Amino acid sequence: MNHTKKNKLPLYIGIPVILLLIFLRFGLYFLKSDGFSGLSMLLPILLLCFILFALCTCGFFAAWVYQDCKKRGDDPVLWAIVVFIATPFIGLLIYFLRRSEIKATCPACGHRISLKAKYCEECGTHIENKENNGVMVKQETHHLKFIVAGIISMVLMLVCLTGFIVSATTGNGVNTDVTSNDRVWNLGTISMNYDTYLNGVWKLDFRSASDGFVKEQNMMVDDAETQMLHADISCETVPDGASLTLWLVQGDVSKSFDVTNLSDPLEYSLSEFENGKIHVRLQINGVEDTISEIYVK
């Protein structure tokens, strides 16, 4: 009994730890990104449900493998962990290729022998009438409840994943309005060399980005009547029709500036805004190899 508990101990500890790490990562991302401002709650809910159902799928199939291994005399804990970590798709494939055959017990010495064996390899006892004496194990699916639960979880996981992908690719529930007071979520990509915000100075150096990609940084305005926004931006590569737009957004107030070809650093009074947080955004439309330094002073 104690030995069985020790074998199950890694599962009892490992699965909660994995779940805790996932939720912790999700929570840290939530805090770092100012929550889900600008993003419909449907997307994070679908993503969270996908993760939970994926874990359930792995757990149910790992539980079935655990029972199947016990039946075949293999290491149940090891194979359950392999299936859980490698996902059921890969883990089950590996397991079915490597699992041992079901063995019977020699009626004379108790040694485990193959169902096809005619003699016990340990004591040499002749094995007869396997079908009638109960040595032949009836081939049927055991612990069917784990398989059914795993399949249901897998279907729900795929439904959540499909819903997430469709919602994200169509833009439903994603804020792409650059003038919005909420966070702007991008569906494209950006290739950055440097991005930092230290001592109130935002330095952004990027090579290229998807058309319309918005990179933003929240800054603080302490005295709107006297402070100004300073922006020193240079675009080394500007294809035909490309542009770089600087946006200042606070509440219902939004201002934009074409900073594609600045000859001198931009200085703009913030008297139209109020004290508090202000969204500073760069909307990238085809420019490449850009270096910028923006701050409020």
Backbone bond lengths (Angstrom), bond angles and torsions (degrees), N, CA, C in turn:
res aa  C-N    CA-C-N  psi(-1)  N-CA   C-N-CA  omega(-1)  CA-C   N-CA-C  phi
1 M - - - 1.462 - - 1.523 110.95 -
2 N 1.344 116.98 -47.65 1.451 121.32 179.52 1.513 111.14 -62.39
3 H 1.353 115.52 -37.28 1.458 119.49 -179.96 1.529 110.44 -64.26
4 T 1.328 116.23 -39.47 1.462 120.24 178.79 1.518 110.68 -64.12
5 K 1.322 117.17 -41.82 1.457 120.30 178.93 1.517 111.47 -63.46
6 K 1.320 116.54 -38.42 1.457 119.92 178.62 1.527 110.66 -65.05
7 N 1.346 116.90 -38.06 1.459 119.74 178.93 1.525 111.75 -65.19
8 K 1.335 117.30 -34.16 1.454 120.80 -178.53 1.525 112.38 -84.41
9 L 1.321 118.45 -11.88 1.451 121.78 -176.49 1.527 113.27 -57.32
10 P 1.359 119.68 -44.53 1.472 118.74 178.15 1.518 112.78 -58.86
11 L 1.339 118.05 -36.07 1.465 120.35 178.55 1.515 110.88 -68.59
12 Y 1.342 116.04 -42.86 1.458 119.96 -179.22 1.527 111.43 -62.60
13 I 1.322 116.67 -34.55 1.462 120.79 -178.46 1.529 111.21 -89.01
14 G 1.330 116.40 -43.68 1.468 120.72 -173.12 1.510 114.34 -64.18
15 I 1.335 117.67 -46.54 1.467 120.34 -176.51 1.526 111.97 -63.80
16 P 1.350 119.79 -47.27 1.475 118.21 176.47 1.524 113.15 -61.11
17 V 1.341 117.02 -35.82 1.464 119.91 178.83 1.522 110.55 -64.51
18 I 1.338 117.38 -43.16 1.465 121.21 178.49 1.525 110.47 -62.06
19 L 1.333 117.12 -44.78 1.470 120.94 178.50 1.530 110.82 -62.31
20 L 1.329 116.83 -41.04 1.455 120.94 179.68 1.521 111.10 -63.43
21 L 1.326 117.30 -42.62 1.466 120.98 179.78 1.526 111.01 -63.89
22 I 1.334 116.78 -39.63 1.471 120.20 179.49 1.522 110.70 -64.47
23 F 1.333 116.93 -46.89 1.457 120.33 179.60 1.531 110.88 -66.00
24 L 1.326 116.98 -34.98 1.455 120.79 178.49 1.521 110.51 -65.33
25 R 1.338 115.57 -43.81 1.471 119.82 177.77 1.519 110.76 -63.19
26 F 1.313 116.11 -40.12 1.458 120.94 178.58 1.527 110.47 -64.30
27 G 1.331 116.75 -41.13 1.452 121.09 -179.96 1.522 112.62 -68.16
28 L 1.335 117.32 -41.41 1.463 120.98 178.10 1.521 111.17 -63.11
29 Y 1.332 116.07 -40.21 1.458 119.88 177.99 1.530 110.02 -64.64
30 F 1.325 116.25 -37.95 1.464 121.46 178.71 1.526 110.29 -60.42
31 L 1.329 117.05 -46.18 1.451 121.06 -178.95 1.523 111.98 -68.92
32 K 1.314 116.35 -41.86 1.463 120.71 -177.65 1.523 111.88 -66.30
33 S 1.317 117.32 -31.72 1.458 121.19 -175.62 1.531 112.32 -97.55
34 D 1.349 117.27 21.45 1.463 121.10 -177.31 1.514 111.00 56.86
35 G 1.321 115.81 44.13 1.462 119.53 -179.64 1.506 110.72 73.23
36 F 1.308 115.33 -147.88 1.461 119.98 179.78 1.524 110.34 -112.08
37 S 1.345 115.50 32.33 1.452 120.06 177.93 1.518 109.96 -58.19
38 G 1.329 115.83 129.22 1.462 119.99 -178.95 1.506 113.55 87.33
39 L 1.316 117.06 -0.47 1.459 120.79 -178.20 1.523 109.03 -128.59
40 S 1.329 116.40 126.91 1.447 120.39 178.02 1.522 109.99 -59.94
41 M 1.330 116.55 139.88 1.453 120.21 -179.68 1.521 112.09 -63.13
42 L 1.338 116.62 -16.30 1.461 119.53 179.79 1.519 111.29 -60.51
43 L 1.332 117.01 -40.07 1.468 119.90 -177.20 1.529 112.55 -66.29
44 P 1.338 119.79 -53.06 1.469 118.02 177.93 1.520 113.42 -62.77
45 I 1.358 116.82 -31.90 1.462 119.07 177.71 1.523 110.23 -66.32
46 L 1.338 116.02 -44.45 1.466 119.50 177.88 1.525 110.91 -62.14
47 L 1.328 116.30 -40.96 1.464 119.97 179.76 1.521 110.98 -65.93
48 L 1.328 116.48 -42.45 1.461 120.05 179.44 1.527 110.84 -65.75
49 C 1.338 116.38 -41.16 1.474 119.81 177.98 1.528 110.59 -64.80
50 F 1.321 116.55 -37.98 1.463 119.78 177.06 1.526 110.94 -60.09
51 I 1.335 116.20 -44.38 1.471 120.20 -179.88 1.530 110.54 -64.71
52 L 1.336 116.67 -43.76 1.458 120.18 -178.70 1.524 111.69 -64.79
53 F 1.341 116.97 -44.96 1.461 119.69 179.75 1.529 111.07 -68.55
54 A 1.338 117.05 -31.76 1.468 119.83 176.20 1.526 110.24 -64.86
55 L 1.329 116.14 -41.78 1.463 120.02 177.94 1.530 110.75 -66.29
56 C 1.342 116.03 -39.85 1.464 119.26 177.72 1.522 111.06 -63.45
57 T 1.341 116.07 -41.37 1.468 120.19 178.51 1.519 110.50 -59.81
58 C 1.325 115.86 -47.98 1.469 120.05 178.48 1.524 110.67 -61.78
59 G 1.332 116.53 -41.89 1.461 120.08 -177.89 1.518 113.33 -65.48
60 F 1.337 117.58 -43.23 1.465 120.70 -178.93 1.527 111.74 -67.06
61 F 1.320 116.79 -43.44 1.466 118.77 179.07 1.525 111.56 -70.28
62 A 1.328 115.92 -33.32 1.473 119.24 175.35 1.524 110.19 -65.54
63 A 1.342 116.98 -37.08 1.468 120.50 177.69 1.524 111.04 -65.06
64 W 1.346 116.85 -39.12 1.467 119.53 178.01 1.530 110.74 -65.90
65 V 1.325 116.18 -42.23 1.463 120.38 178.26 1.522 110.33 -63.20
66 Y 1.325 116.44 -37.53 1.464 120.37 177.73 1.524 110.94 -58.30
67 Q 1.342 116.17 -47.02 1.465 120.21 179.49 1.524 111.67 -68.22
68 D 1.333 116.48 -37.39 1.458 119.60 -179.57 1.524 110.89 -67.01
69 C 1.332 116.51 -37.41 1.465 120.58 178.26 1.527 111.00 -65.31
70 K 1.326 117.07 -40.79 1.451 120.08 178.05 1.521 110.20 -61.10
71 K 1.312 116.46 -36.24 1.456 121.24 179.94 1.518 112.01 -68.89
72 R 1.333 115.74 -30.57 1.471 120.56 -176.14 1.524 112.57 -99.86
73 G 1.315 117.58 -4.13 1.457 120.15 177.59 1.509 113.87 83.48
74 D 1.362 118.20 13.98 1.462 121.08 176.72 1.528 109.96 -87.19
75 D 1.321 115.53 179.54 1.469 120.50 178.85 1.525 108.18 -80.73
76 P 1.322 119.41 104.39 1.467 121.08 -174.44 1.523 113.49 -68.57
77 V 1.327 117.79 -38.95 1.460 121.06 -177.94 1.522 110.76 -65.81
78 L 1.323 116.68 -44.57 1.466 121.33 -178.83 1.526 110.94 -60.49
79 W 1.335 116.71 -49.48 1.457 119.75 -177.07 1.522 111.87 -69.69
80 A 1.324 117.87 -33.77 1.462 120.46 177.04 1.529 110.57 -63.70
81 I 1.327 116.46 -41.26 1.464 120.57 177.93 1.526 110.69 -65.79
82 V 1.340 116.80 -41.37 1.473 121.06 179.10 1.519 110.35 -59.82
83 V 1.337 116.59 -46.63 1.470 120.27 -178.56 1.522 110.64 -66.80
84 F 1.320 117.61 -39.31 1.467 120.66 -178.77 1.522 111.15 -67.07
85 I 1.319 117.71 -43.56 1.461 120.99 -176.57 1.530 111.29 -76.58
86 A 1.337 116.74 -41.36 1.465 120.59 -175.70 1.520 112.57 -81.52
87 T 1.342 118.25 4.19 1.460 124.97 -173.98 1.523 109.00 69.53
88 P 1.335 117.27 151.34 1.470 119.78 -177.21 1.523 113.24 -59.78
89 F 1.313 118.08 -33.57 1.457 120.66 -176.30 1.527 111.11 -61.89
90 I 1.319 116.38 -50.69 1.467 120.72 -179.45 1.523 110.73 -81.63
91 G 1.329 116.21 -43.01 1.455 120.03 -176.69 1.515 113.35 -62.34
92 L 1.354 117.98 -43.76 1.462 120.77 179.04 1.520 111.24 -66.58
93 L 1.347 116.02 -37.26 1.469 118.99 178.16 1.522 110.42 -60.99
94 I 1.324 116.44 -46.16 1.469 120.43 178.42 1.525 110.58 -63.10
95 Y 1.331 115.29 -41.84 1.462 119.32 -177.24 1.523 111.49 -64.49
96 F 1.327 117.29 -46.43 1.463 120.22 -177.83 1.535 111.72 -66.96
97 L 1.327 117.00 -25.99 1.459 119.72 177.40 1.532 111.89 -78.86
98 R 1.345 116.18 -23.67 1.464 119.18 -173.37 1.524 114.11 -114.39
99 R 1.310 119.26 -9.61 1.452 119.48 -172.44 1.537 111.45 -68.62
100 S 1.308 115.22 151.60 1.464 121.56 -179.50 1.520 110.55 -80.46
101 E 1.316 115.78 160.39 1.458 119.67 176.36 1.527 110.19 -76.45
102 I 1.324 115.50 158.72 1.459 120.00 176.05 1.524 109.34 -71.54
103 K 1.331 116.26 132.60 1.463 120.54 -177.63 1.524 110.72 -115.89
104 A 1.319 113.75 153.32 1.461 120.29 177.25 1.533 108.76 -101.35
105 T 1.317 116.12 176.54 1.467 121.49 179.95 1.524 109.59 -110.90
106 C 1.308 116.01 130.58 1.459 120.47 178.53 1.533 109.47 -63.54
107 P 1.323 117.78 126.27 1.468 119.92 -178.71 1.523 113.16 -66.20
108 A 1.332 116.13 -16.73 1.468 118.84 -176.95 1.525 112.70 -91.76
109 C 1.350 116.52 -49.20 1.465 119.33 -174.37 1.527 113.65 -115.49
110 G 1.323 117.69 -9.79 1.457 120.27 178.87 1.515 114.14 83.94
111 H 1.342 117.54 3.03 1.461 121.04 179.05 1.526 110.05 -71.42
112 R 1.366 117.05 141.34 1.455 120.69 179.57 1.524 109.34 -78.49
113 I 1.338 115.28 127.67 1.454 120.72 -176.61 1.518 109.64 -130.50
114 S 1.320 115.07 160.18 1.465 120.85 178.71 1.522 110.28 -65.95
115 L 1.333 115.80 148.31 1.461 120.17 178.11 1.531 111.31 -65.60
116 K 1.323 116.40 -21.85 1.459 120.86 -178.63 1.534 112.40 -89.86
117 A 1.325 115.23 -7.82 1.469 118.20 -176.17 1.528 111.16 -70.50
118 K 1.321 115.54 140.86 1.463 121.26 176.08 1.515 111.55 -96.48
119 Y 1.344 114.90 -20.53 1.468 119.64 179.17 1.524 108.29 -134.73
120 C 1.302 116.97 147.60 1.459 121.53 175.60 1.519 108.31 -74.44
121 E 1.320 117.04 126.54 1.460 121.56 -177.92 1.527 111.95 -72.91
122 E 1.332 117.07 -11.61 1.451 120.60 -179.41 1.528 111.88 -92.46
123 C 1.351 116.51 -49.46 1.467 119.87 -176.32 1.532 113.42 -114.46
124 G 1.319 116.96 -8.26 1.463 120.41 177.69 1.515 114.44 80.94
125 T 1.318 118.97 7.69 1.466 121.25 179.74 1.520 110.72 -63.67
126 H 1.318 115.51 136.07 1.459 120.69 179.12 1.532 109.65 -77.31
127 I 1.307 116.17 128.62 1.461 121.67 -178.53 1.526 108.44 -98.55
128 E 1.312 116.88 120.00 1.457 121.29 -177.86 1.529 110.81 -125.93
129 N 1.350 113.36 157.76 1.462 121.43 173.96 1.533 112.14 48.08
130 K 1.344 115.94 54.77 1.455 120.50 -178.42 1.524 111.95 -60.21
131 E 1.319 115.57 -41.35 1.463 118.90 -176.63 1.521 111.99 -66.39
132 N 1.333 116.77 -29.82 1.466 120.43 -174.08 1.520 113.79 -94.49
133 N 1.329 116.09 -28.92 1.465 116.88 -174.82 1.530 113.65 -93.89
134 G 1.317 115.55 5.98 1.458 118.02 173.85 1.504 114.41 89.11
135 V 1.335 118.94 -1.50 1.457 119.86 178.47 1.514 110.61 -70.18
136 M 1.330 117.10 -36.64 1.461 120.47 177.56 1.524 108.74 -70.12
137 V 1.319 116.25 122.67 1.445 120.98 -179.71 1.508 109.16 -85.90
138 K 1.303 116.06 130.97 1.457 120.31 179.67 1.528 109.76 -65.55
139 Q 1.340 115.91 127.74 1.456 120.81 -176.67 1.524 109.27 -82.16
140 E 1.312 116.86 105.40 1.453 121.66 177.02 1.519 108.45 -150.25
141 T 1.304 115.74 160.40 1.459 120.18 -178.66 1.523 109.69 -75.88
142 H 1.305 116.14 121.76 1.451 121.01 179.75 1.528 109.53 -95.50
143 H 1.322 115.63 159.49 1.462 122.45 179.03 1.532 111.03 46.20
144 L 1.294 115.24 52.42 1.463 121.70 -177.29 1.524 111.93 -61.07
145 K 1.323 116.40 -26.78 1.465 119.58 -178.40 1.528 111.81 -61.70
146 F 1.342 117.40 -34.40 1.459 120.05 178.24 1.528 110.96 -67.95
147 I 1.320 116.84 -40.02 1.464 120.74 179.69 1.524 110.84 -66.31
148 V 1.346 116.11 -45.27 1.465 120.09 179.69 1.532 110.30 -61.99
149 A 1.333 116.92 -46.15 1.465 120.43 179.45 1.528 111.12 -63.06
150 G 1.342 116.45 -38.15 1.453 120.09 178.38 1.519 112.22 -65.08
151 I 1.341 116.68 -41.03 1.466 120.78 179.40 1.529 110.70 -66.30
152 I 1.337 116.36 -42.90 1.470 119.94 178.41 1.529 110.53 -61.82
153 S 1.330 116.39 -43.80 1.462 120.20 178.38 1.516 111.25 -62.99
154 M 1.328 116.55 -38.25 1.458 120.22 179.64 1.528 111.29 -65.25
155 V 1.333 116.21 -41.92 1.468 120.36 178.66 1.528 110.47 -62.79
156 L 1.323 116.58 -45.80 1.464 120.57 178.66 1.529 111.16 -64.01
157 M 1.325 116.93 -36.63 1.456 121.18 177.33 1.525 110.37 -61.98
158 L 1.332 117.12 -45.43 1.464 121.27 -179.74 1.520 111.56 -66.99
159 V 1.336 116.44 -35.77 1.472 120.00 177.09 1.525 110.32 -63.44
160 C 1.322 117.14 -45.32 1.470 121.14 178.81 1.523 111.12 -64.33
161 L 1.319 116.65 -41.29 1.461 120.28 179.52 1.524 110.83 -64.67
162 T 1.336 116.21 -43.24 1.462 120.15 178.85 1.525 110.72 -62.94
163 G 1.337 116.57 -44.41 1.458 120.13 178.44 1.511 112.39 -61.71
164 F 1.336 116.49 -39.58 1.465 120.60 178.83 1.526 111.09 -64.98
165 I 1.323 116.58 -45.75 1.469 120.69 -178.05 1.526 110.60 -64.96
166 V 1.335 116.21 -44.82 1.468 119.94 -179.33 1.527 110.84 -63.33
167 S 1.330 116.92 -44.00 1.465 120.75 -179.83 1.525 111.47 -64.64
168 A 1.333 116.13 -40.13 1.466 119.76 -178.14 1.520 111.95 -71.04
169 T 1.342 116.90 -45.20 1.462 120.09 -176.43 1.529 112.51 -70.33
170 T 1.331 117.28 -30.57 1.462 120.50 178.83 1.522 112.39 -85.34
171 G 1.337 116.18 -11.06 1.457 119.68 178.89 1.504 114.31 84.44
172 N 1.323 117.84 1.73 1.460 120.83 179.01 1.530 109.93 -68.81
173 G 1.311 115.82 125.82 1.455 120.32 179.30 1.513 113.85 82.94
174 V 1.343 117.66 3.67 1.462 121.17 179.61 1.527 108.99 -114.27
175 N 1.316 116.72 126.02 1.459 121.06 -179.48 1.525 110.34 -80.53
176 T 1.331 117.24 114.83 1.467 122.05 177.64 1.524 111.67 -115.85
177 D 1.333 117.02 9.94 1.466 121.95 -179.26 1.518 109.65 -80.87
178 V 1.329 116.38 111.60 1.455 120.64 -175.09 1.524 111.72 -68.36
179 T 1.344 118.08 -16.94 1.461 121.17 179.39 1.534 111.92 -94.31
180 S 1.325 117.14 3.50 1.455 120.89 -177.72 1.522 110.97 -74.27
181 N 1.331 115.39 146.40 1.456 119.56 176.78 1.525 112.12 -78.89
182 D 1.349 116.41 -8.59 1.454 121.55 174.62 1.525 109.61 -90.13
183 R 1.301 114.33 169.87 1.461 119.08 179.20 1.522 111.00 -64.33
184 V 1.333 116.34 140.80 1.457 121.94 176.10 1.516 108.40 -93.34
185 W 1.334 116.18 122.94 1.460 121.45 -179.65 1.519 109.46 -99.89
186 N 1.329 116.22 130.65 1.460 121.86 -178.33 1.516 111.08 -99.44
187 L 1.331 115.56 140.68 1.455 121.17 175.99 1.523 111.46 -100.43
188 G 1.340 116.77 -3.68 1.461 120.83 -178.57 1.519 111.51 -99.11
189 T 1.330 115.18 -153.89 1.468 120.65 -177.68 1.517 110.00 -136.02
190 I 1.316 115.69 160.45 1.455 122.10 175.37 1.516 108.41 -138.99
191 S 1.323 115.66 140.35 1.462 121.47 178.22 1.523 107.59 -107.02
192 M 1.341 115.41 107.69 1.462 120.08 -172.84 1.518 111.70 -107.79
193 N 1.325 113.81 147.76 1.452 121.14 170.79 1.523 110.52 -99.27
194 Y 1.347 114.55 -34.91 1.466 118.41 -173.80 1.520 109.21 -158.16
195 D 1.314 116.87 134.12 1.465 121.96 177.75 1.516 108.08 -151.78
196 T 1.334 116.70 110.67 1.463 119.93 -177.79 1.519 110.01 -148.36
197 Y 1.317 115.13 153.62 1.470 121.37 176.80 1.519 107.29 -135.25
198 L 1.316 116.13 101.60 1.455 122.68 -176.59 1.518 109.53 -130.58
199 N 1.343 115.76 135.25 1.458 121.93 176.94 1.526 112.35 53.01
200 G 1.338 115.97 36.42 1.456 120.23 176.93 1.513 115.03 80.26
201 V 1.341 117.75 5.99 1.461 121.38 -179.08 1.520 109.29 -112.41
202 W 1.320 116.14 124.22 1.468 122.11 179.19 1.517 108.76 -100.42
203 K 1.315 116.05 116.54 1.458 122.07 177.99 1.524 108.88 -113.28
204 L 1.336 115.27 121.86 1.454 121.26 -178.61 1.521 109.43 -129.24
205 D 1.312 114.93 125.70 1.461 122.02 179.36 1.522 106.99 -130.49
206 F 1.330 117.82 110.43 1.463 120.31 -178.62 1.522 110.67 -129.01
207 R 1.347 114.28 153.52 1.461 120.57 179.45 1.516 111.55 -88.23
208 S 1.323 117.12 -46.65 1.462 121.16 -179.14 1.516 108.44 -162.29
209 A 1.339 115.19 168.60 1.458 120.41 179.55 1.515 109.13 -157.95
210 S 1.319 115.10 162.14 1.459 120.48 175.81 1.527 109.24 -63.68
211 D 1.321 115.74 149.65 1.461 120.52 -178.28 1.526 109.96 -61.15
212 G 1.335 116.20 126.11 1.458 121.19 179.94 1.517 114.30 87.06
213 F 1.324 117.91 3.56 1.460 121.04 -179.09 1.533 109.77 -63.52
214 V 1.330 116.15 135.77 1.459 121.46 -178.78 1.522 109.49 -114.90
215 K 1.315 114.86 121.21 1.462 121.11 174.93 1.517 107.42 -107.74
216 E 1.327 117.27 130.21 1.453 118.93 -174.27 1.519 112.70 -133.26
217 Q 1.332 113.36 158.50 1.460 121.59 176.73 1.528 108.14 -145.54
218 N 1.315 116.52 131.36 1.462 120.34 177.17 1.525 109.69 -85.94
219 M 1.343 115.74 130.85 1.456 121.53 178.51 1.517 109.17 -122.78
220 M 1.327 116.21 164.15 1.458 121.51 -178.87 1.524 110.22 -109.26
221 V 1.326 115.28 134.85 1.462 122.16 174.57 1.524 107.23 -106.55
222 D 1.337 116.59 117.42 1.472 121.08 -178.03 1.527 111.84 -94.28
223 D 1.330 116.42 -33.63 1.467 120.70 179.61 1.527 108.03 -142.43
224 A 1.331 115.94 91.25 1.464 120.77 -174.14 1.525 112.41 -63.04
225 E 1.326 118.00 -26.89 1.465 120.49 -176.76 1.529 112.27 -71.73
226 T 1.312 117.40 -29.32 1.474 119.79 -175.16 1.530 113.64 -113.72
227 Q 1.315 117.32 -22.55 1.461 119.21 -175.69 1.533 111.74 -79.98
228 M 1.333 114.40 156.96 1.463 121.03 179.49 1.523 109.22 -134.73
229 L 1.311 114.33 154.79 1.466 119.82 174.06 1.524 107.96 -92.18
230 H 1.322 116.01 129.90 1.463 122.02 178.17 1.525 108.58 -113.85
231 A 1.330 115.61 131.16 1.464 120.28 -178.99 1.524 109.64 -138.88
232 D 1.320 115.37 118.32 1.471 121.78 175.93 1.522 106.99 -112.71
233 I 1.330 117.15 105.62 1.466 122.57 -171.71 1.519 110.00 -130.36
234 S 1.322 115.69 135.22 1.472 120.27 176.34 1.524 109.47 -135.49
235 C 1.324 116.17 131.28 1.468 123.06 178.54 1.522 108.36 -110.44
236 E 1.302 117.41 112.50 1.456 121.22 -177.20 1.529 112.31 -74.87
237 T 1.321 116.87 -36.12 1.466 121.56 -177.84 1.523 109.19 -120.65
238 V 1.355 114.89 116.31 1.466 120.47 -178.91 1.523 108.61 -128.83
239 P 1.341 118.37 91.66 1.463 120.89 177.12 1.530 110.67 -63.66
240 D 1.326 116.36 166.13 1.466 120.96 178.81 1.525 110.46 -58.94
241 G 1.318 114.43 130.69 1.456 119.90 178.78 1.511 114.83 82.54
242 A 1.336 118.58 -3.24 1.466 121.79 -179.57 1.518 110.74 -80.05
243 S 1.317 115.83 153.97 1.463 119.72 -179.57 1.530 109.90 -156.01
244 L 1.324 114.24 160.82 1.460 121.60 174.87 1.521 106.96 -133.86
245 T 1.333 116.42 121.71 1.463 121.65 -175.46 1.527 110.20 -115.92
246 L 1.332 115.31 131.18 1.458 122.06 176.30 1.526 108.65 -97.99
247 W 1.336 116.14 128.41 1.456 121.77 -179.16 1.521 110.16 -118.21
248 L 1.344 114.88 139.33 1.461 122.04 170.62 1.519 106.92 -118.54
249 V 1.320 116.49 120.65 1.466 120.68 -174.56 1.519 109.39 -131.24
250 Q 1.332 114.45 129.59 1.471 120.81 174.89 1.523 108.07 -150.61
251 G 1.310 117.09 111.40 1.456 120.18 -177.33 1.519 111.10 63.48
252 D 1.321 115.63 -125.00 1.464 120.88 179.64 1.521 112.67 -91.72
253 V 1.331 116.84 -0.79 1.463 120.75 -178.36 1.523 109.63 -96.79
254 S 1.318 116.53 128.90 1.468 121.26 177.30 1.522 109.23 -142.34
255 K 1.320 116.33 136.21 1.454 123.29 178.00 1.520 108.75 -130.09
256 S 1.326 115.45 142.62 1.469 119.89 -179.85 1.520 110.10 -127.60
257 F 1.350 114.76 149.77 1.461 121.27 -179.60 1.526 108.37 -139.87
258 D 1.320 115.59 134.88 1.460 119.86 174.91 1.527 107.82 -83.02
259 V 1.325 116.03 110.59 1.465 120.65 -176.39 1.534 110.68 -113.12
260 T 1.325 115.31 26.71 1.465 118.77 -177.55 1.513 111.84 -65.85
261 N 1.336 115.64 -42.29 1.462 119.43 -176.19 1.527 109.86 -130.53
262 L 1.310 115.68 66.64 1.464 119.69 178.81 1.529 110.22 -75.12
263 S 1.339 115.75 126.30 1.464 119.22 175.69 1.526 110.61 -86.04
264 D 1.349 115.64 -30.32 1.464 122.06 177.58 1.530 108.42 -133.45
265 P 1.320 117.23 156.58 1.467 119.40 177.34 1.527 111.24 -57.35
266 L 1.317 115.86 142.63 1.458 121.85 179.90 1.528 109.96 -82.95
267 E 1.331 115.68 135.11 1.459 121.97 174.00 1.521 107.59 -129.67
268 Y 1.332 116.17 124.81 1.461 119.36 -175.56 1.525 109.58 -136.86
269 S 1.342 114.70 130.49 1.459 120.49 179.88 1.524 110.26 -69.81
270 L 1.332 115.93 141.73 1.454 121.97 -178.98 1.527 112.10 -101.94
271 S 1.328 117.20 21.59 1.458 120.96 -176.81 1.529 112.66 -64.29
272 E 1.341 116.95 -21.96 1.473 119.79 178.52 1.526 112.29 -76.83
273 F 1.305 115.70 -13.24 1.460 119.98 -176.97 1.519 110.38 -102.91
274 E 1.314 116.06 175.60 1.459 122.20 179.16 1.521 109.96 -110.85
275 N 1.293 116.07 164.31 1.464 120.18 175.92 1.531 109.30 -66.07
276 G 1.313 115.86 140.81 1.457 120.25 -179.24 1.521 111.25 130.99
277 K 1.304 114.82 -162.93 1.471 120.15 -176.24 1.520 111.10 -74.57
278 I 1.331 115.67 139.89 1.446 122.25 176.71 1.529 108.64 -133.06
279 H 1.334 116.79 138.07 1.460 121.20 179.36 1.527 109.28 -87.44
280 V 1.313 116.48 121.57 1.466 121.90 175.41 1.517 107.16 -108.22
281 R 1.336 116.63 119.21 1.462 120.80 -173.14 1.522 111.92 -128.40
282 L 1.305 114.83 143.89 1.460 122.02 172.09 1.519 107.75 -114.24
283 Q 1.332 115.99 117.79 1.464 121.61 178.42 1.518 108.09 -97.91
284 I 1.330 115.80 114.12 1.468 122.17 -172.33 1.519 110.21 -96.60
285 N 1.318 115.34 122.80 1.467 120.66 179.37 1.533 109.98 -129.02
286 G 1.321 115.72 72.04 1.462 120.46 172.42 1.508 116.66 94.16
287 V 1.345 119.42 -14.10 1.469 119.48 179.74 1.526 109.52 -71.43
288 E 1.322 115.77 153.17 1.460 121.05 -177.98 1.528 109.92 -135.43
289 D 1.323 115.19 164.33 1.469 122.18 176.38 1.529 110.56 50.95
290 T 1.316 115.23 60.03 1.469 121.50 -174.41 1.519 110.81 -109.74
291 I 1.355 115.06 139.01 1.448 122.38 176.55 1.526 107.92 -123.48
292 S 1.329 116.37 131.53 1.464 118.76 -178.69 1.519 110.90 -140.41
293 E 1.316 114.20 150.19 1.460 121.88 174.86 1.529 107.04 -139.47
294 I 1.322 116.74 117.10 1.466 121.39 -173.44 1.533 108.33 -130.38
295 Y 1.342 115.20 137.27 1.465 119.19 177.84 1.532 109.92 -158.41
296 V 1.328 114.55 162.36 1.464 121.84 177.29 1.525 108.04 -108.73
297 K 1.335 115.10 128.73 1.482 118.44 -177.81 1.518 108.83 -150.27
